[in-house]
Every structure is written in C-alpha cells, then in structure tokens.
C-alpha cells in the first residue's frame, strides 16, 4: 500500500514540475488567443492603431504597444476624451504621460492631430 502512495506522490510531483517548466518556458498560464482591440470601439480602431505605431516610434524602446489590449484601451479612452473636448475645426491633442513601462521606467507620448488627419480616419 505504501508503495502505491509513493508512486502517486512521485507522479504528482513530476506533473507539477513539468507544469511549472511549461509556464516558465512559455511565460503564460494559459495561451488564450484574443483580439487586442477587444476594448476599442470599432470606429476608432484605425486611429488607435495609427496612434499605437506613432507611440512605438516616439518611445523607441521596442515595446509592443500594438498587441497590448490594456494599452490600446488606454489610447482609446484618451482619443474619446480628446474628441469630446475638441473645439470645432480645431486641433486635437492627445497626451498620455507614463502609460507604458519597462524595467528602466515609464514612458508616455503626445501627438497633435489636425482636422484633416481626423477626416482620414472618418472622424
């Protein structure tokens, strides 16, 4: 009887170690595929993608902004706020101080959009 208990404990220990090794090598608990635009309004997706690429080039640290759903939703919120505050025919300024970071610190970006640029995005 004690032999079977030992075998079961060894098997469970082996499964646990393999599970932890899998998490370490893949870096995720569960590999769920989802759209990074989940929290972005459909009519704002082209503008948010353009701003994400602009932010990546401004920051220049190789951070993946375009694939991060949380950051894209933050950009979307900033766009909605800027559009709500926009004066008729004026410029739209989008400022996100310290919205993404890495081990060296936090980074933000600022961009000003002209009315013609907004028309390109059907806004």
TORKOLDREN-948652 format. One record per atom (N, C-alpha, C, O, CB): residue number from 1; atom name; x, y, z; residue in three letters. Coordinates in nm, 3 decimals, decimal comma. Glycine has a CB too. Layout:
N
 seq atom       X       Y       Z type
 NUM   CA       X       Y       Z  ALA
...
***
This chain:
123
 seq atom       X       Y       Z type
   1    N   0,081  -0,119   0,000  UNK
   1   CA   0,000   0,000   0,000  UNK
   1    C   0,086   0,126   0,000  UNK
   1    O   0,058   0,220  -0,075  UNK
   1   CB  -0,092  -0,001   0,118  UNK
   2    N   0,189   0,128   0,083  UNK
   2   CA   0,274   0,247   0,092  UNK
   2    C   0,353   0,266  -0,037  UNK
   2    O   0,390   0,379  -0,071  UNK
   2   CB   0,371   0,235   0,211  UNK
   3    N   0,379   0,157  -0,111  UNK
   3   CA   0,447   0,169  -0,239  UNK
   3    C   0,362   0,247  -0,338  UNK
   3    O   0,413   0,331  -0,412  UNK
   3   CB   0,480   0,030  -0,296  UNK
   4    N   0,231   0,218  -0,341  UNK
   4   CA   0,140   0,290  -0,432  UNK
   4    C   0,129   0,437  -0,396  UNK
   4    O   0,123   0,523  -0,484  UNK
   4   CB   0,002   0,227  -0,430  UNK
   5    N   0,127   0,467  -0,269  UNK
   5   CA   0,122   0,606  -0,225  UNK
   5    C   0,248   0,679  -0,270  UNK
   5    O   0,242   0,793  -0,315  UNK
   5   CB   0,106   0,615  -0,070  UNK
   6    N   0,362   0,613  -0,258  UNK
   6   CA   0,488   0,672  -0,302  UNK
   6    C   0,489   0,697  -0,452  UNK
   6    O   0,539   0,800  -0,498  UNK
   6   CB   0,605   0,582  -0,264  UNK
   7    N   0,435   0,602  -0,531  UNK
   7   CA   0,428   0,617  -0,676  UNK
   7    C   0,337   0,733  -0,714  UNK
   7    O   0,370   0,812  -0,803  UNK
   7   CB   0,379   0,486  -0,741  UNK
   8    N   0,222   0,743  -0,648  UNK
   8   CA   0,128   0,851  -0,676  UNK
   8    C   0,191   0,986  -0,642  UNK
   8    O   0,179   1,081  -0,720  UNK
   8   CB  -0,003   0,832  -0,597  UNK
   9    N   0,257   0,997  -0,529  UNK
   9   CA   0,322   1,122  -0,490  UNK
   9    C   0,432   1,158  -0,589  UNK
   9    O   0,446   1,275  -0,626  UNK
   9   CB   0,380   1,111  -0,347  UNK
  10    N   0,511   1,060  -0,633  UNK
  10   CA   0,618   1,085  -0,731  UNK
  10    C   0,558   1,131  -0,864  UNK
  10    O   0,611   1,222  -0,927  UNK
  10   CB   0,703   0,958  -0,752  UNK
  11    N   0,449   1,069  -0,906  UNK
  11   CA   0,384   1,106  -1,031  UNK
  11    C   0,327   1,248  -1,023  UNK
  11    O   0,343   1,327  -1,116  UNK
  11   CB   0,273   1,006  -1,066  UNK
  12    N   0,262   1,280  -0,913  UNK
  12   CA   0,209   1,416  -0,895  UNK
  12    C   0,321   1,520  -0,890  UNK
  12    O   0,307   1,629  -0,945  UNK
  12   CB   0,126   1,423  -0,766  UNK
  13    N   0,431   1,486  -0,826  UNK
  13   CA   0,545   1,577  -0,821  UNK
  13    C   0,602   1,599  -0,961  UNK
  13    O   0,636   1,711  -0,997  UNK
  13   CB   0,654   1,521  -0,727  UNK
  14    N   0,614   1,494  -1,038  UNK
  14   CA   0,664   1,504  -1,175  UNK
  14    C   0,571   1,590  -1,261  UNK
  14    O   0,618   1,675  -1,337  UNK
  14   CB   0,679   1,364  -1,237  UNK
  15    N   0,441   1,569  -1,249  UNK
  15   CA   0,345   1,650  -1,325  UNK
  15    C   0,354   1,797  -1,284  UNK
  15    O   0,346   1,885  -1,370  UNK
  15   CB   0,202   1,599  -1,303  UNK
  16    N   0,369   1,824  -1,155  UNK
  16   CA   0,381   1,961  -1,108  UNK
  16    C   0,506   2,028  -1,165  UNK
  16    O   0,501   2,142  -1,210  UNK
  16   CB   0,383   1,965  -0,955  UNK
  17    N   0,618   1,957  -1,162  UNK
  17   CA   0,744   2,013  -1,214  UNK
  17    C   0,733   2,039  -1,363  UNK
  17    O   0,778   2,143  -1,411  UNK
  17   CB   0,862   1,917  -1,185  UNK
  18    N   0,674   1,948  -1,438  UNK
  18   CA   0,657   1,969  -1,582  UNK
  18    C   0,563   2,087  -1,610  UNK
  18    O   0,586   2,163  -1,703  UNK
  18   CB   0,602   1,842  -1,648  UNK
  19    N   0,459   2,101  -1,530  UNK
  19   CA   0,366   2,214  -1,546  UNK
  19    C   0,438   2,346  -1,522  UNK
  19    O   0,422   2,440  -1,600  UNK
  19   CB   0,247   2,201  -1,449  UNK
  20    N   0,518   2,354  -1,414  UNK
  20   CA   0,592   2,477  -1,384  UNK
  20    C   0,696   2,506  -1,492  UNK
  20    O   0,718   2,622  -1,527  UNK
  20   CB   0,661   2,466  -1,247  UNK
  21    N   0,759   2,404  -1,546  UNK
  21   CA   0,856   2,421  -1,654  UNK
  21    C   0,787   2,476  -1,779  UNK
  21    O   0,842   2,563  -1,847  UNK
  21   CB   0,926   2,287  -1,685  UNK
  22    N   0,669   2,427  -1,808  UNK
  22   CA   0,592   2,476  -1,921  UNK
  22    C   0,558   2,624  -1,904  UNK
  22    O   0,568   2,701  -1,999  UNK
  22   CB   0,464   2,393  -1,939  UNK
  23    N   0,518   2,663  -1,784  UNK
  23   CA   0,486   2,804  -1,757  UNK
  23    C   0,610   2,890  -1,773  UNK
  23    O   0,603   2,999  -1,830  UNK
  23   CB   0,427   2,821  -1,615  UNK
  24    N   0,725   2,842  -1,724  UNK
  24   CA   0,848   2,919  -1,736  UNK
  24    C   0,890   2,937  -1,881  UNK
  24    O   0,932   3,047  -1,919  UNK
  24   CB   0,960   2,852  -1,659  UNK
  25    N   0,881   2,835  -1,961  UNK
  25   CA   0,928   2,845  -2,099  UNK
  25    C   0,833   2,925  -2,188  UNK
  25    O   0,878   2,993  -2,279  UNK
  25   CB   0,946   2,707  -2,157  UNK
  26    N   0,704   2,917  -2,162  UNK
  26   CA   0,608   2,989  -2,246  UNK
  26    C   0,564   3,120  -2,185  UNK
  26    O   0,508   3,205  -2,255  UNK
  26   CB   0,487   2,902  -2,272  UNK
  27    N   0,587   3,140  -2,057  UNK
  27   CA   0,557   3,265  -1,992  UNK
  27    C   0,411   3,294  -1,967  UNK
  27    O   0,376   3,406  -1,929  UNK
  27   CB   0,613   3,372  -2,070  UNK
  28    N   0,324   3,198  -1,987  UNK
  28   CA   0,182   3,221  -1,962  UNK
  28    C   0,123   3,101  -1,890  UNK
  28    O   0,174   2,989  -1,898  UNK
  28   CB   0,105   3,246  -2,094  UNK
  29    N   0,017   3,128  -1,819  UNK
  29   CA  -0,053   3,018  -1,754  UNK
  29    C  -0,134   2,941  -1,856  UNK
  29    O  -0,128   2,818  -1,862  UNK
  29   CB  -0,145   3,069  -1,643  UNK
  30    N  -0,208   3,013  -1,936  UNK
  30   CA  -0,289   2,951  -2,039  UNK
  30    C  -0,274   3,037  -2,164  UNK
  30    O  -0,281   3,160  -2,156  UNK
  30   CB  -0,440   2,938  -1,995  UNK
  31    N  -0,253   2,976  -2,277  UNK
  31   CA  -0,236   3,051  -2,400  UNK
  31    C  -0,373   3,079  -2,462  UNK
  31    O  -0,425   2,998  -2,538  UNK
  31   CB  -0,146   2,974  -2,500  UNK
  32    N  -0,429   3,194  -2,429  UNK
  32   CA  -0,558   3,234  -2,484  UNK
  32    C  -0,535   3,332  -2,598  UNK
  32    O  -0,463   3,431  -2,583  UNK
  32   CB  -0,648   3,296  -2,375  UNK
  33    N  -0,596   3,304  -2,709  UNK
  33   CA  -0,585   3,396  -2,821  UNK
  33    C  -0,705   3,488  -2,817  UNK
  33    O  -0,820   3,444  -2,808  UNK
  33   CB  -0,576   3,319  -2,957  UNK
  34    N  -0,677   3,619  -2,825  UNK
  34   CA  -0,785   3,715  -2,830  UNK
  34    C  -0,737   3,837  -2,908  UNK
  34    O  -0,617   3,858  -2,925  UNK
  34   CB  -0,834   3,754  -2,688  UNK
  35    N  -0,832   3,913  -2,952  UNK
  35   CA  -0,804   4,032  -3,030  UNK
  35    C  -0,761   4,145  -2,936  UNK
  35    O  -0,832   4,174  -2,840  UNK
  35   CB  -0,927   4,074  -3,113  UNK
  36    N  -0,646   4,210  -2,962  UNK
  36   CA  -0,605   4,321  -2,875  UNK
  36    C  -0,700   4,441  -2,883  UNK
  36    O  -0,693   4,532  -2,799  UNK
  36   CB  -0,464   4,366  -2,912  UNK
  37    N  -0,789   4,441  -2,983  UNK
  37   CA  -0,884   4,551  -2,997  UNK
  37    C  -1,016   4,523  -2,923  UNK
  37    O  -1,117   4,588  -2,950  UNK
  37   CB  -0,912   4,576  -3,144  UNK
  38    N  -1,014   4,427  -2,832  UNK
  38   CA  -1,134   4,387  -2,761  UNK
  38    C  -1,202   4,506  -2,692  UNK
  38    O  -1,325   4,514  -2,690  UNK
  38   CB  -1,101   4,281  -2,659  UNK
  39    N  -1,123   4,596  -2,636  UNK
  39   CA  -1,178   4,707  -2,559  UNK
  39    C  -1,176   4,839  -2,635  UNK
  39    O  -1,188   4,946  -2,574  UNK
  39   CB  -1,102   4,721  -2,430  UNK
  40    N  -1,162   4,834  -2,767  UNK
  40   CA  -1,158   4,954  -2,850  UNK
  40    C  -1,285   4,960  -2,933  UNK
  40    O  -1,326   4,860  -2,992  UNK
  40   CB  -1,031   4,955  -2,942  UNK
  41    N  -1,347   5,077  -2,938  UNK
  41   CA  -1,466   5,092  -3,021  UNK
  41    C  -1,430   5,069  -3,167  UNK
  41    O  -1,326   5,117  -3,213  UNK
  41   CB  -1,528   5,234  -3,002  UNK
  42    N  -1,513   4,996  -3,242  UNK
  42   CA  -1,479   4,961  -3,381  UNK
  42    C  -1,449   5,081  -3,470  UNK
  42    O  -1,363   5,073  -3,558  UNK
  42   CB  -1,592   4,883  -3,442  UNK
  43    N  -1,519   5,192  -3,449  UNK
  43   CA  -1,495   5,309  -3,534  UNK
  43    C  -1,363   5,378  -3,503  UNK
  43    O  -1,316   5,459  -3,583  UNK
  43   CB  -1,609   5,407  -3,520  UNK
  44    N  -1,303   5,347  -3,388  UNK
  44   CA  -1,176   5,409  -3,350  UNK
  44    C  -1,055   5,320  -3,375  UNK
  44    O  -0,942   5,363  -3,353  UNK
  44   CB  -1,181   5,448  -3,206  UNK
  45    N  -1,076   5,197  -3,419  UNK
  45   CA  -0,965   5,102  -3,437  UNK
  45    C  -0,856   5,155  -3,530  UNK
  45    O  -0,739   5,148  -3,493  UNK
  45   CB  -1,018   4,970  -3,491  UNK
  46    N  -0,888   5,209  -3,649  UNK
  46   CA  -0,779   5,259  -3,735  UNK
  46    C  -0,697   5,371  -3,670  UNK
  46    O  -0,574   5,372  -3,681  UNK
  46   CB  -0,836   5,309  -3,866  UNK
  47    N  -0,764   5,464  -3,603  UNK
  47   CA  -0,692   5,573  -3,537  UNK
  47    C  -0,609   5,523  -3,420  UNK
  47    O  -0,496   5,566  -3,401  UNK
  47   CB  -0,790   5,680  -3,489  UNK
  48    N  -0,664   5,433  -3,341  UNK
  48   CA  -0,591   5,378  -3,226  UNK
  48    C  -0,468   5,301  -3,274  UNK
  48    O  -0,362   5,311  -3,213  UNK
  48   CB  -0,683   5,286  -3,141  UNK
  49    N  -0,481   5,223  -3,382  UNK
  49   CA  -0,366   5,151  -3,437  UNK
  49    C  -0,259   5,249  -3,485  UNK
  49    O  -0,140   5,228  -3,462  UNK
  49   CB  -0,410   5,060  -3,553  UNK
  50    N  -0,302   5,356  -3,552  UNK
  50   CA  -0,206   5,456  -3,602  UNK
  50    C  -0,135   5,522  -3,484  UNK
  50    O  -0,013   5,541  -3,487  UNK
  50   CB  -0,279   5,564  -3,689  UNK
  51    N  -0,211   5,556  -3,379  UNK
  51   CA  -0,150   5,618  -3,262  UNK
  51    C  -0,056   5,521  -3,189  UNK
  51    O   0,047   5,563  -3,136  UNK
  51   CB  -0,259   5,666  -3,166  UNK
  52    N  -0,090   5,393  -3,187  UNK
  52   CA  -0,003   5,294  -3,124  UNK
  52    C   0,131   5,286  -3,198  UNK
  52    O   0,236   5,279  -3,135  UNK
  52   CB  -0,072   5,155  -3,120  UNK
  53    N   0,126   5,286  -3,330  UNK
  53   CA   0,251   5,284  -3,408  UNK
  53    C   0,330   5,413  -3,386  UNK
  53    O   0,453   5,410  -3,377  UNK
  53   CB   0,221   5,265  -3,558  UNK
  54    N   0,260   5,525  -3,377  UNK
  54   CA   0,324   5,654  -3,351  UNK
  54    C   0,391   5,651  -3,214  UNK
  54    O   0,503   5,699  -3,199  UNK
  54   CB   0,221   5,769  -3,360  UNK
  55    N   0,322   5,597  -3,114  UNK
  55   CA   0,378   5,588  -2,979  UNK
  55    C   0,501   5,496  -2,977  UNK
  55    O   0,600   5,527  -2,912  UNK
  55   CB   0,272   5,536  -2,880  UNK
  56    N   0,494   5,384  -3,049  UNK
  56   CA   0,608   5,293  -3,056  UNK
  56    C   0,729   5,364  -3,115  UNK
  56    O   0,841   5,346  -3,067  UNK
  56   CB   0,574   5,169  -3,139  UNK
  57    N   0,707   5,444  -3,220  UNK
  57   CA   0,820   5,515  -3,281  UNK
  57    C   0,870   5,629  -3,193  UNK
  57    O   0,991   5,655  -3,190  UNK
  57   CB   0,780   5,570  -3,418  UNK
  58    N   0,782   5,697  -3,120  UNK
  58   CA   0,824   5,805  -3,031  UNK
  58    C   0,904   5,751  -2,913  UNK
  58    O   1,007   5,806  -2,875  UNK
  58   CB   0,704   5,883  -2,980  UNK
  59    N   0,855   5,640  -2,855  UNK
  59   CA   0,922   5,584  -2,738  UNK
  59    C   1,052   5,516  -2,779  UNK
  59    O   1,154   5,532  -2,713  UNK
  59   CB   0,830   5,484  -2,665  UNK
  60    N   1,047   5,439  -2,887  UNK
  60   CA   1,167   5,379  -2,943  UNK
  60    C   1,238   5,278  -2,855  UNK
  60    O   1,360   5,267  -2,864  UNK
  60   CB   1,262   5,484  -2,977  UNK
  61    N   1,169   5,206  -2,773  UNK
  61   CA   1,231   5,109  -2,683  UNK
  61    C   1,195   4,965  -2,719  UNK
  61    O   1,229   4,873  -2,644  UNK
  61   CB   1,191   5,137  -2,541  UNK
  62    N   1,127   4,945  -2,832  UNK
  62   CA   1,089   4,810  -2,871  UNK
  62    C   0,973   4,755  -2,790  UNK
  62    O   0,955   4,633  -2,784  UNK
  62   CB   1,205   4,720  -2,858  UNK
  63    N   0,894   4,842  -2,729  UNK
  63   CA   0,778   4,796  -2,652  UNK
  63    C   0,665   4,761  -2,747  UNK
  63    O   0,643   4,830  -2,847  UNK
  63   CB   0,733   4,905  -2,550  UNK
  64    N   0,594   4,654  -2,717  UNK
  64   CA   0,483   4,609  -2,800  UNK
  64    C   0,355   4,679  -2,755  UNK
  64    O   0,285   4,631  -2,666  UNK
  64   CB   0,467   4,455  -2,794  UNK
  65    N   0,326   4,790  -2,819  UNK
  65   CA   0,206   4,865  -2,785  UNK
  65    C   0,088   4,815  -2,867  UNK
  65    O  -0,024   4,807  -2,817  UNK
  65   CB   0,227   5,015  -2,809  UNK
  66    N   0,113   4,780  -2,993  UNK
  66   CA   0,005   4,739  -3,084  UNK
  66    C  -0,063   4,610  -3,043  UNK
  66    O  -0,178   4,587  -3,080  UNK
  66   CB   0,060   4,724  -3,223  UNK
  67    N   0,004   4,526  -2,968  UNK
  67   CA  -0,054   4,399  -2,929  UNK
  67    C  -0,101   4,392  -2,785  UNK
  67    O  -0,139   4,286  -2,737  UNK
  67   CB   0,044   4,291  -2,953  UNK
  68    N  -0,098   4,505  -2,716  UNK
  68   CA  -0,134   4,509  -2,574  UNK
  68    C  -0,274   4,566  -2,560  UNK
  68    O  -0,295   4,685  -2,581  UNK
  68   CB  -0,031   4,593  -2,493  UNK
  69    N  -0,370   4,482  -2,524  UNK
  69   CA  -0,510   4,525  -2,516  UNK
  69    C  -0,531   4,634  -2,413  UNK
  69    O  -0,611   4,724  -2,435  UNK
  69   CB  -0,599   4,406  -2,483  UNK
  70    N  -0,461   4,627  -2,301  UNK
  70   CA  -0,477   4,729  -2,198  UNK
  70    C  -0,430   4,865  -2,248  UNK
  70    O  -0,497   4,966  -2,226  UNK
  70   CB  -0,401   4,690  -2,072  UNK
  71    N  -0,315   4,869  -2,313  UNK
  71   CA  -0,261   4,995  -2,363  UNK
  71    C  -0,349   5,051  -2,475  UNK
  71    O  -0,373   5,172  -2,481  UNK
  71   CB  -0,116   4,977  -2,413  UNK
  72    N  -0,397   4,964  -2,563  UNK
  72   CA  -0,486   5,011  -2,670  UNK
  72    C  -0,615   5,069  -2,612  UNK
  72    O  -0,667   5,167  -2,664  UNK
  72   CB  -0,519   4,897  -2,767  UNK
  73    N  -0,668   5,009  -2,506  UNK
  73   CA  -0,789   5,065  -2,444  UNK
  73    C  -0,759   5,199  -2,379  UNK
  73    O  -0,844   5,288  -2,378  UNK
  73   CB  -0,847   4,966  -2,340  UNK
  74    N  -0,639   5,216  -2,324  UNK
  74   CA  -0,599   5,343  -2,266  UNK
  74    C  -0,590   5,450  -2,374  UNK
  74    O  -0,634   5,563  -2,354  UNK
  74   CB  -0,464   5,330  -2,193  UNK
  75    N  -0,532   5,414  -2,489  UNK
  75   CA  -0,525   5,508  -2,602  UNK
  75    C  -0,665   5,543  -2,649  UNK
  75    O  -0,694   5,659  -2,678  UNK
  75   CB  -0,442   5,448  -2,718  UNK
  76    N  -0,753   5,444  -2,657  UNK
  76   CA  -0,891   5,468  -2,699  UNK
  76    C  -0,962   5,564  -2,605  UNK
  76    O  -1,033   5,654  -2,650  UNK
  76   CB  -0,968   5,335  -2,706  UNK
  77    N  -0,943   5,548  -2,475  UNK
  77   CA  -1,003   5,639  -2,377  UNK
  77    C  -0,951   5,781  -2,396  UNK
  77    O  -1,027   5,878  -2,388  UNK
  77   CB  -0,974   5,591  -2,234  UNK
  78    N  -0,821   5,794  -2,422  UNK
  78   CA  -0,763   5,927  -2,443  UNK
  78    C  -0,816   5,991  -2,570  UNK
  78    O  -0,839   6,112  -2,574  UNK
  78   CB  -0,610   5,918  -2,451  UNK
  79    N  -0,837   5,911  -2,676  UNK
  79   CA  -0,894   5,962  -2,801  UNK
  79    C  -1,036   6,010  -2,778  UNK
  79    O  -1,073   6,118  -2,824  UNK
  79   CB  -0,891   5,853  -2,911  UNK
  80    N  -1,116   5,931  -2,709  UNK
  80   CA  -1,255   5,970  -2,681  UNK
  80    C  -1,260   6,100  -2,601  UNK
  80    O  -1,341   6,188  -2,629  UNK
  80   CB  -1,328   5,858  -2,606  UNK
  81    N  -1,173   6,111  -2,502  UNK
  81   CA  -1,170   6,233  -2,420  UNK
  81    C  -1,127   6,352  -2,504  UNK
  81    O  -1,187   6,459  -2,494  UNK
  81   CB  -1,074   6,215  -2,301  UNK
  82    N  -1,025   6,336  -2,588  UNK
  82   CA  -0,977   6,446  -2,672  UNK
  82    C  -1,082   6,488  -2,773  UNK
  82    O  -1,099   6,607  -2,800  UNK
  82   CB  -0,848   6,406  -2,743  UNK
  83    N  -1,152   6,391  -2,831  UNK
  83   CA  -1,257   6,425  -2,928  UNK
  83    C  -1,374   6,497  -2,861  UNK
  83    O  -1,435   6,584  -2,921  UNK
  83   CB  -1,307   6,298  -2,998  UNK
  84    N  -1,404   6,461  -2,737  UNK
  84   CA  -1,513   6,527  -2,665  UNK
  84    C  -1,477   6,671  -2,631  UNK
  84    O  -1,564   6,758  -2,628  UNK
  84   CB  -1,545   6,450  -2,537  UNK
  85    N  -1,350   6,696  -2,606  UNK
  85   CA  -1,304   6,831  -2,570  UNK
  85    C  -1,267   6,915  -2,691  UNK
  85    O  -1,232   7,032  -2,677  UNK
  85   CB  -1,186   6,821  -2,476  UNK
  86    N  -1,273   6,856  -2,808  UNK
  86   CA  -1,228   6,924  -2,930  UNK
  86    C  -1,316   7,045  -2,960  UNK
  86    O  -1,439   7,042  -2,948  UNK
  86   CB  -1,230   6,827  -3,049  UNK
  87    N  -1,249   7,151  -3,000  UNK
  87   CA  -1,322   7,269  -3,047  UNK
  87    C  -1,349   7,250  -3,195  UNK
  87    O  -1,271   7,185  -3,265  UNK
  87   CB  -1,242   7,401  -3,020  UNK
  88    N  -1,457   7,305  -3,242  UNK
  88   CA  -1,497   7,292  -3,382  UNK
  88    C  -1,386   7,341  -3,474  UNK
  88    O  -1,343   7,456  -3,465  UNK
  88   CB  -1,628   7,370  -3,410  UNK
  89    N  -1,340   7,253  -3,563  UNK
  89   CA  -1,238   7,289  -3,661  UNK
  89    C  -1,098   7,300  -3,604  UNK
  89    O  -1,006   7,336  -3,676  UNK
  89   CB  -1,274   7,416  -3,726  UNK
  90    N  -1,081   7,272  -3,476  UNK
  90   CA  -0,951   7,288  -3,413  UNK
  90    C  -0,869   7,160  -3,413  UNK
  90    O  -0,907   7,057  -3,468  UNK
  90   CB  -0,968   7,336  -3,273  UNK
  91    N  -0,755   7,172  -3,349  UNK
  91   CA  -0,665   7,058  -3,336  UNK
  91    C  -0,708   6,972  -3,218  UNK
  91    O  -0,775   7,018  -3,125  UNK
  91   CB  -0,519   7,106  -3,318  UNK
  92    N  -0,669   6,847  -3,225  UNK
  92   CA  -0,695   6,754  -3,115  UNK
  92    C  -0,560   6,712  -3,059  UNK
  92    O  -0,475   6,660  -3,130  UNK
  92   CB  -0,778   6,628  -3,162  UNK
  93    N  -0,542   6,736  -2,930  UNK
  93   CA  -0,416   6,697  -2,866  UNK
  93    C  -0,439   6,578  -2,776  UNK
  93    O  -0,526   6,580  -2,688  UNK
  93   CB  -0,356   6,815  -2,786  UNK
  94    N  -0,361   6,473  -2,798  UNK
  94   CA  -0,371   6,351  -2,720  UNK
  94    C  -0,241   6,335  -2,642  UNK
  94    O  -0,133   6,324  -2,701  UNK
  94   CB  -0,399   6,225  -2,810  UNK
  95    N  -0,252   6,335  -2,512  UNK
  95   CA  -0,135   6,325  -2,426  UNK
  95    C  -0,157   6,209  -2,329  UNK
  95    O  -0,258   6,202  -2,259  UNK
  95   CB  -0,110   6,458  -2,349  UNK
  96    N  -0,062   6,120  -2,326  UNK
  96   CA  -0,064   6,007  -2,233  UNK
  96    C   0,071   6,001  -2,160  UNK
  96    O   0,164   5,937  -2,209  UNK
  96   CB  -0,094   5,871  -2,308  UNK
  97    N   0,080   6,066  -2,045  UNK
  97   CA   0,206   6,058  -1,971  UNK
  97    C   0,216   5,924  -1,896  UNK
  97    O   0,123   5,883  -1,827  UNK
  97   CB   0,218   6,176  -1,873  UNK
  98    N   0,328   5,860  -1,912  UNK
  98   CA   0,357   5,737  -1,838  UNK
  98    C   0,247   5,632  -1,849  UNK
  98    O   0,189   5,593  -1,748  UNK
  98   CB   0,379   5,769  -1,694  UNK
  99    N   0,219   5,587  -1,970  UNK
  99   CA   0,114   5,487  -1,986  UNK
  99    C   0,168   5,348  -2,013  UNK
  99    O   0,091   5,252  -2,014  UNK
  99   CB   0,024   5,526  -2,098  UNK
 100    N   0,298   5,334  -2,035  UNK
 100   CA   0,359   5,201  -2,052  UNK
 100    C   0,501   5,208  -1,999  UNK
 100    O   0,564   5,314  -2,001  UNK
 100   CB   0,357   5,154  -2,203  UNK
 101    N   0,551   5,096  -1,952  UNK
 101   CA   0,685   5,100  -1,896  UNK
 101    C   0,759   4,968  -1,909  UNK
 101    O   0,702   4,866  -1,949  UNK
 101   CB   0,679   5,138  -1,752  UNK
 102    N   0,884   4,974  -1,874  UNK
 102   CA   0,968   4,854  -1,868  UNK
 102    C   1,057   4,868  -1,745  UNK
 102    O   1,030   4,952  -1,659  UNK
 102   CB   1,053   4,835  -2,000  UNK
 103    N   1,161   4,788  -1,735  UNK
 103   CA   1,245   4,790  -1,616  UNK
 103    C   1,319   4,922  -1,597  UNK
 103    O   1,364   4,953  -1,487  UNK
 103   CB   1,343   4,677  -1,622  UNK
 104    N   1,332   5,000  -1,705  UNK
 104   CA   1,403   5,127  -1,696  UNK
 104    C   1,315   5,246  -1,662  UNK
 104    O   1,366   5,354  -1,635  UNK
 104   CB   1,473   5,154  -1,825  UNK
 105    N   1,184   5,229  -1,664  UNK
 105   CA   1,096   5,338  -1,627  UNK
 105    C   0,967   5,339  -1,706  UNK
 105    O   0,936   5,247  -1,781  UNK
 105   CB   1,167   5,468  -1,646  UNK
 106    N   0,892   5,447  -1,687  UNK
 106   CA   0,764   5,464  -1,754  UNK
 106    C   0,780   5,560  -1,871  UNK
 106    O   0,866   5,648  -1,869  UNK
 106   CB   0,655   5,515  -1,655  UNK
 107    N   0,696   5,541  -1,973  UNK
 107   CA   0,703   5,623  -2,093  UNK
 107    C   0,563   5,667  -2,133  UNK
 107    O   0,464   5,599  -2,108  UNK
 107   CB   0,771   5,545  -2,208  UNK
 108    N   0,559   5,782  -2,196  UNK
 108   CA   0,433   5,835  -2,246  UNK
 108    C   0,455   5,892  -2,385  UNK
 108    O   0,565   5,887  -2,439  UNK
 108   CB   0,375   5,942  -2,151  UNK
 109    N   0,348   5,947  -2,441  UNK
 109   CA   0,363   6,013  -2,570  UNK
 109    C   0,258   6,122  -2,584  UNK
 109    O   0,158   6,125  -2,513  UNK
 109   CB   0,351   5,911  -2,684  UNK
 110    N   0,286   6,210  -2,678  UNK
 110   CA   0,197   6,321  -2,705  UNK
 110    C   0,191   6,341  -2,856  UNK
 110    O   0,294   6,336  -2,924  UNK
 110   CB   0,243   6,451  -2,632  UNK
 111    N   0,071   6,363  -2,907  UNK
 111   CA   0,053   6,386  -3,050  UNK
 111    C  -0,061   6,487  -3,069  UNK
 111    O  -0,159   6,487  -2,994  UNK
 111   CB   0,023   6,252  -3,127  UNK
 112    N  -0,046   6,572  -3,168  UNK
 112   CA  -0,150   6,668  -3,203  UNK
 112    C  -0,200   6,634  -3,342  UNK
 112    O  -0,122   6,623  -3,437  UNK
 112   CB  -0,097   6,815  -3,196  UNK
 113    N  -0,330   6,617  -3,354  UNK
 113   CA  -0,392   6,582  -3,482  UNK
 113    C  -0,466   6,702  -3,538  UNK
 113    O  -0,542   6,769  -3,468  UNK
 113   CB  -0,488   6,463  -3,465  UNK
 114    N  -0,442   6,727  -3,664  UNK
 114   CA  -0,514   6,833  -3,734  UNK
 114    C  -0,650   6,780  -3,778  UNK
 114    O  -0,672   6,659  -3,779  UNK
 114   CB  -0,433   6,885  -3,857  UNK
 115    N  -0,740   6,868  -3,813  UNK
 115   CA  -0,875   6,830  -3,858  UNK
 115    C  -0,867   6,741  -3,982  UNK
 115    O  -0,948   6,648  -3,997  UNK
 115   CB  -0,960   6,955  -3,888  UNK
 116    N  -0,771   6,767  -4,073  UNK
 116   CA  -0,757   6,688  -4,195  UNK
 116    C  -0,718   6,544  -4,164  UNK
 116    O  -0,763   6,450  -4,229  UNK
 116   CB  -0,653   6,751  -4,288  UNK
 117    N  -0,633   6,527  -4,063  UNK
 117   CA  -0,594   6,392  -4,023  UNK
 117    C  -0,713   6,315  -3,967  UNK
 117    O  -0,728   6,196  -3,994  UNK
 117   CB  -0,481   6,397  -3,919  UNK
 118    N  -0,796   6,382  -3,891  UNK
 118   CA  -0,915   6,316  -3,836  UNK
 118    C  -1,011   6,275  -3,947  UNK
 118    O  -1,077   6,171  -3,937  UNK
 118   CB  -0,987   6,408  -3,737  UNK
 119    N  -1,019   6,355  -4,052  UNK
 119   CA  -1,106   6,321  -4,165  UNK
 119    C  -1,057   6,194  -4,235  UNK
 119    O  -1,137   6,117  -4,287  UNK
 119   CB  -1,112   6,438  -4,264  UNK
 120    N  -0,926   6,171  -4,235  UNK
 120   CA  -0,871   6,048  -4,294  UNK
 120    C  -0,922   5,924  -4,220  UNK
 120    O  -0,935   5,816  -4,278  UNK
 120   CB  -0,717   6,052  -4,291  UNK
 121    N  -0,950   5,941  -4,093  UNK
 121   CA  -0,998   5,830  -4,011  UNK
 121    C  -1,150   5,834  -3,998  UNK
 121    O  -1,206   5,764  -3,913  UNK
 121   CB  -0,933   5,834  -3,871  UNK
 122    N  -1,217   5,912  -4,078  UNK
 122   CA  -1,363   5,925  -4,080  UNK
 122    C  -1,419   5,972  -3,946  UNK
 122    O  -1,523   5,924  -3,901  UNK
 122   CB  -1,426   5,793  -4,119  UNK
 123    N  -1,349   6,065  -3,884  UNK
 123   CA  -1,395   6,120  -3,756  UNK
 123    C  -1,426   6,267  -3,770  UNK
 123    O  -1,466   6,332  -3,674  UNK
 123   CB  -1,291   6,099  -3,645  UNK
***
